[in-house]
Amino acid sequence: MARPYRLQAEGCFYHVTSRGNGRQAIYWNDKDRSKFLEYLVTARERFKFYLHAYCLMGNHYHLLIETTQPNLSRIMQYINTAYTIYSNIKRNKNGHLFQGRFKSILVEADSYFAELTRYIHLNPVRAEIVDSPEKYPWSSYKAYLQGRDDGLVDIGRVKQFLDMDLKQYRQFVQNPKACPNPFKNVYAGFILGGVKFIQDKLKQLQTEVESRDFAHKRAIKNIIEPQAIIKAVSDYFKIYTEDIRYSKKRPLEAKQIAIYFIRRKTGLTNAQIGVLFGMKPSAVSMAALGFEKKAEKDNKLKSIRDEINCRFEV
């Protein structure tokens, strides 16, 4: 089954979560949680995103991220991979720590920012770990209450999206009468927002998918069969294709040129090319690289290369 597309763009808000494989724990003590936050800081510095809220639970985590580049997958790949390596080394284990791919929901911040951060901060209360969110040390809630950065969350940026001051926000979070699950309104499993927001993002996603599909089809179109390359070379040198593949009497340049182009314009490995020419993979690599170096210094070889290239270029 093909993986669904993620809409990745700059200036987007995502609620991101990832669970332990088989719902197993991903944090076993406070040191583990501190290490995860270290990787989160490094990721933020490296990939230039804003972290608006977070909560680390026993077997999963919640993040609210605002991207400044279309790089959500790179952000999450770094965080999950770095922490998995740390965890496996520490516990002398191998394999996956997290269950499949991370889950992300594209969020309309203007409509759901406050509600979503409240949902994130109340996770430990719903799990009955604490009876009040400020008692839980592994979330961004204390930074909200104190009104200053905690080294992870940029409170100044947060205030731009909250439609209330931080004192009102505390009352908002602790109001027991109104705390619905915002994810009941998620559309198609990955968009949370109003009708216009959803329509705009679906159009954006359609454009992105069509662009990727076009690039994929174009890449496939430009893959050339190795036999076509060998024939183009044999026609140029006016020799049989079998002489290029196996004979040692004919010009070695013909074989080197054919190998050079097959490596560049097909998806074949050195081993697969070696089968075509009766050569070892290392010899295939040396032949291609050798020709490339010679062509850079020899204008005649460069001219031959360019002329042959025109014969099968699409």
C-alpha positions in Angstrom: 0.0 0.0 0.0 1.4 3.4 -1.0 2.1 5.9 1.7 -0.3 8.9 1.7 1.2 12.3 0.7 1.9 14.8 3.4 1.4 18.4 2.5 4.7 20.0 3.5 5.0 23.8 3.2 6.4 26.7 5.0 4.3 28.6 7.5 2.1 25.6 8.3 1.1 24.4 11.7 1.1 20.6 12.5 0.0 18.6 15.4 2.5 15.7 15.5 2.5 12.6 17.5 4.4 9.3 17.5 3.8 6.2 19.7 6.0 3.4 20.9 6.1 0.3 18.8 3.3 -2.0 20.0 2.4 0.9 22.4 5.5 0.1 24.5 7.1 2.8 26.6 9.5 5.2 24.8 10.6 7.0 28.0 11.6 5.0 31.1 12.9 7.8 33.3 13.4 11.6 33.5 16.9 11.3 31.9 15.2 9.8 28.8 12.7 12.7 28.6 15.5 15.2 29.0 17.5 13.6 26.2 14.5 13.7 23.9 14.1 17.4 24.6 17.8 17.9 23.8 17.2 16.4 20.4 14.1 18.6 20.0 16.3 21.7 20.6 18.9 20.5 18.2 16.2 19.9 15.5 14.7 23.3 16.1 18.1 25.0 15.6 19.0 22.9 12.6 15.6 23.0 10.7 14.4 26.4 11.8 10.9 25.7 13.0 8.8 27.1 15.9 7.7 24.8 18.7 4.4 26.1 20.1 3.5 23.3 22.6 4.7 19.9 23.6 3.9 17.1 26.1 5.9 13.9 26.7 3.9 11.0 27.9 5.0 7.4 28.7 4.6 5.8 25.3 4.0 8.8 23.0 4.5 12.5 22.6 2.6 15.5 21.3 4.1 18.5 19.5 2.6 21.6 17.9 5.1 22.7 15.2 5.1 25.7 12.9 7.4 25.3 9.9 9.4 28.0 8.2 10.4 25.6 5.4 8.7 22.6 3.7 10.6 20.2 5.8 8.3 18.5 8.4 9.5 15.0 7.4 13.1 15.9 7.8 12.4 17.4 11.2 10.6 14.3 12.5 13.0 11.9 10.9 15.9 13.6 12.8 14.1 13.6 16.1 12.8 10.0 16.0 16.0 8.6 14.6 18.3 10.3 17.0 16.2 9.3 20.0 15.8 5.7 18.8 19.6 5.4 18.4 20.1 6.8 21.9 17.4 4.4 23.4 18.8 1.3 21.6 22.4 2.0 22.7 21.3 2.7 26.3 19.2 -0.5 26.5 21.4 -2.7 24.2 18.6 -3.3 21.8 18.0 -3.1 18.1 15.1 -2.3 15.8 12.2 0.1 15.8 11.3 2.1 18.9 8.4 4.0 17.3 5.3 2.5 15.7 5.4 3.2 11.9 5.5 6.7 10.6 4.8 9.7 12.8 1.2 11.1 12.5 0.7 14.7 11.6 -2.4 16.9 11.2 -2.3 20.1 9.4 -4.0 22.8 11.6 -5.6 26.1 11.0 -4.0 28.1 13.8 -6.5 31.0 13.6 -9.3 28.7 14.6 -7.7 25.9 16.7 -4.5 27.2 18.3 -5.8 27.7 21.8 -8.0 24.6 21.8 -5.2 22.4 20.5 -2.6 23.6 23.0 -5.1 23.0 25.7 -5.7 19.5 24.5 -1.9 18.9 24.5 -1.4 20.3 28.0 -4.3 18.3 29.5 -2.9 14.9 28.3 -1.4 14.0 31.7 -4.6 15.0 33.4 -6.7 12.8 31.2 -4.3 10.0 31.8 -4.8 10.6 35.5 -1.0 11.1 36.1 -1.7 14.4 37.8 -4.8 16.3 38.8 -3.7 19.6 37.3 -1.5 20.3 34.2 1.0 22.6 36.0 2.0 19.7 38.2 3.3 17.8 35.1 7.0 18.8 34.4 7.3 17.4 30.9 5.0 19.8 29.0 5.1 23.4 27.8 2.3 24.4 30.1 4.6 26.0 32.8 6.2 28.2 30.2 2.7 29.4 29.2 1.9 30.2 32.8 5.2 31.9 33.5 5.0 33.8 30.3 8.7 33.2 29.3 10.6 30.8 27.1 11.6 27.5 28.5 14.4 26.9 26.0 12.0 25.2 23.6 8.8 27.2 23.2 8.9 30.7 21.9 6.3 32.4 24.1 6.5 35.6 22.1 5.5 33.7 19.1 2.8 31.9 21.0 1.2 35.1 22.1 0.7 36.1 18.5 -1.8 33.2 18.1 -3.5 33.1 21.4 -6.6 35.3 21.4 -6.3 35.8 25.2 -3.6 36.7 27.7 -1.8 34.0 29.7 -3.9 34.5 32.8 -7.1 34.0 30.7 -5.4 31.0 29.1 -5.0 29.3 32.5 -8.7 29.7 33.2 -9.4 28.4 29.7 -7.3 25.3 30.3 -8.7 24.5 33.7 -12.4 25.1 32.8 -13.9 21.7 33.4 -17.1 22.5 31.5 -15.6 23.0 28.1 -12.8 20.8 26.9 -13.9 19.0 23.7 -11.6 16.8 21.7 -10.6 19.0 18.7 -9.7 16.0 16.6 -13.3 15.1 16.2 -13.4 17.8 13.6 -10.4 16.5 11.6 -11.2 16.2 7.9 -9.9 13.3 5.8 -7.6 12.3 8.7 -5.1 15.1 8.3 -6.6 18.6 8.2 -8.1 20.5 11.1 -9.8 23.8 10.2 -12.7 25.7 8.7 -14.2 24.9 5.3 -12.2 27.5 3.3 -8.9 26.4 5.0 -9.6 22.8 4.1 -10.5 23.7 0.5 -7.3 25.7 0.1 -5.1 23.0 1.5 -6.7 20.3 -0.6 -6.0 22.4 -3.7 -2.5 22.9 -2.5 -2.0 19.2 -1.9 -3.5 18.4 -5.4 -1.0 20.7 -7.0 1.9 19.2 -5.0 0.8 15.6 -5.9 0.5 16.5 -9.6 3.9 18.1 -9.5 5.5 15.0 -7.9 3.7 12.7 -10.3 4.9 14.7 -13.2 8.5 14.7 -12.0 8.2 10.9 -11.4 6.8 10.3 -14.9 9.5 12.5 -16.4 12.2 10.6 -14.6 10.8 7.3 -15.9 10.6 8.7 -19.4 14.3 9.7 -19.3 15.4 6.2 -18.2 17.1 4.6 -21.3 17.4 0.9 -21.9 21.0 -0.3 -21.8 20.6 -2.1 -25.1 19.7 1.3 -26.8 22.9 2.8 -25.3 25.1 -0.1 -26.6 23.5 0.2 -30.0 24.1 3.9 -30.2 27.8 3.4 -29.3 28.1 0.5 -31.8 26.5 2.6 -34.6 29.0 5.4 -33.9 32.0 3.1 -34.0 30.5 1.0 -36.8 31.1 -2.3 -34.9 28.8 -5.1 -33.7 27.2 -4.7 -30.4 28.6 -8.1 -29.3 32.1 -6.8 -30.0 31.4 -3.9 -27.6 30.2 -6.3 -24.9 32.7 -9.1 -25.1 35.6 -8.5 -27.6 38.9 -7.3 -26.3 40.2 -6.6 -29.8 37.9 -3.8 -30.7 38.5 -0.3 -29.3 38.2 -0.4 -25.5 36.9 3.2 -25.7 33.6 1.9 -27.1 33.1 -0.3 -24.2 34.1 2.4 -21.7 31.8 4.9 -23.3 28.9 2.4 -23.2 29.5 1.6 -19.6 29.8 5.3 -18.7 26.4 6.1 -20.2 24.7 3.0 -18.8 25.8 4.0 -15.3 24.6 7.5 -15.8 21.3 6.9 -17.7 19.9 3.7 -16.3 19.1 2.3 -12.9 21.5 -0.6 -13.2 24.0 -1.4 -10.5 27.7 -2.1 -11.2 27.0 -5.8 -10.7 24.1 -5.8 -13.2 26.2 -3.9 -15.7 29.0 -6.4 -15.2 26.7 -9.2 -16.3 26.1 -7.3 -19.6 29.8 -7.0 -20.3 31.2 -10.1 -18.6 33.1 -7.9 -16.0 33.4 -7.7 -12.2 31.5 -4.8 -10.6 34.8 -3.1 -9.6 36.0 -3.2 -13.2 32.7 -1.6 -14.3 33.3 1.3 -11.9 36.9 1.7 -13.0 36.0 1.7 -16.7 33.3 4.4 -16.2 35.4 6.6 -14.0 38.4 6.1 -16.2 36.6 7.3 -19.2 35.1 10.3 -17.4 38.6 11.5 -16.3 40.0 11.0 -19.8 37.2 12.8 -21.5 37.7 15.9 -19.2 41.3 16.2 -20.6 40.8 15.0 -24.2 38.6 17.2 -26.4 38.3 14.5 -29.0 36.8 12.0 -26.5 34.6 14.8 -25.1 33.3 15.4 -28.7 32.6 11.7 -29.2 30.8 11.5 -25.9 28.6 14.5 -26.7 27.8 13.2 -30.2 26.8 9.7 -29.0 24.7 11.3 -26.2 22.6 13.1 -28.8 21.7 9.8 -30.5 19.7 8.4 -27.6 18.9 11.6 -25.6 15.2 12.0 -25.0 
